Amino acid sequence: MRFIILSALVLGCQLAAAETVQVKYHGLVSLDDFACEDVKESSDVSRFCYDRAERYMVIRLKTTYYHYCEMDAATVKGFQQASSKRQFFESRIRGSGTDGPFDCRTHPIPKKYRR
């Protein structure tokens, strides 16, 4: 009986820990398979989450999440280590115009995150 109660408590804690965010131009995305980091520097880039297996990133700018597709781990590592997350984001992730290097309008959204 103790095992059943303990199992139920553990499962309940896991379910309570699930997080979903609203991604602009896309909809709700569960962060269950993402590794997330809060950005401590003074920047409007305040958080980012990366699903390495799917090469999919969501980035929070101020209070809004945006998504980026087919992002390689080396770019994510560079972003993590950049002294200015905003500058790195603008030059290496967002890119110029509407066809940035990881723009989900020109790169496929992973199947598990499609709506």
N, C-alpha and C positions, 0 to 999 in steps of 0.2 A: 504494500500500500504506500509506503514511504517513497518507493521508486516512482510510482505513478504520479504522486503529488509533486515530487521534485522535477520529473520530466515535464509536467504541465507548467510549472513555474519557469523552467528554462525556455520552453517553447513560447510562452507568453512574453518573456523578455525579448526573445528574438523577433517576434512579430511587432512588438512595440518599437524596436530599433529601426524598422524599415523606414526609409525616407523616400519621398517622391517630390520632384521639383517641376515647376512649370517652365518649359523651355519656349522662348519666343519663336513664333512661326512654326512650331512643331506640336506642342502639347505636353502632357505629363510624361515624365521619365523617372522610372524607379532607379535609385542609386545603389541597389543591393549589390551589384557586381562592380561597382566603381571604388577606386581608392580616392578619397577626397582630402584636400588640404586647404586650410584657411590661410589667406595671405595677410601677413602682419604689417607689411610696409604701407606707407601712406600712398594709396593708389585707389583708383576706382575698380581695379581687379581685386575682388575681395575673397574669391574662392574658386577652386577648380577641382574637377573630378574626372578621373580617367579610367576607362575600361580597357585595359591593355589587350585582352584577348580580341576585342572587337575594334580596337584602334579608334575609339570614340571618346570625345572629350566634351564636357559641358563646363562653361566658364561663367561665373557670375560677375557682371560689371554693375557696380553699385548694387541694385536689388533685382536685376533682371538676368536670367540665365540664357546663354546662347550655346549652340552646339556646333561641333566641328568634327568632320569625318575623315577617315583614313589617315589619322595622325600617328606618325611613327614614334616609338619610344624615345629615340634620340632627341626629337623636338621637345617632347615632354620634359626630358631631363634638362635640356637647355633652359626651358621655361622655369623649371623649379630652381635652377641655380642662377638665373639672371638677377642682376642687382636691381634692375627696373623691370618688373613684370609687365607694366603697361607698354613700355618701349618694345620689349621682346614680342608681346602680343601683336602690336601694330605692325611691326616689320616682318615677323616670321610666321604668324598664325593667321591673322586677319588678312594680311596682304592688301593690295590695292584694288579698288573697284569691287565689283560683286563676285569676282571669280578668284578669290584668295586661294592659297594652296590647299586649304582644308575645308573650303566652303561646302556645306552639305547640299547646296543647290546644284553643284557640279560634281560632287563625289557621292557615291551611294551611302545612304544611312544603313547601318547594319540591320539585318532582317528582324532581329529580336527587339529593335527599337522603333520599327516602322509603325505607322498608324494606319 
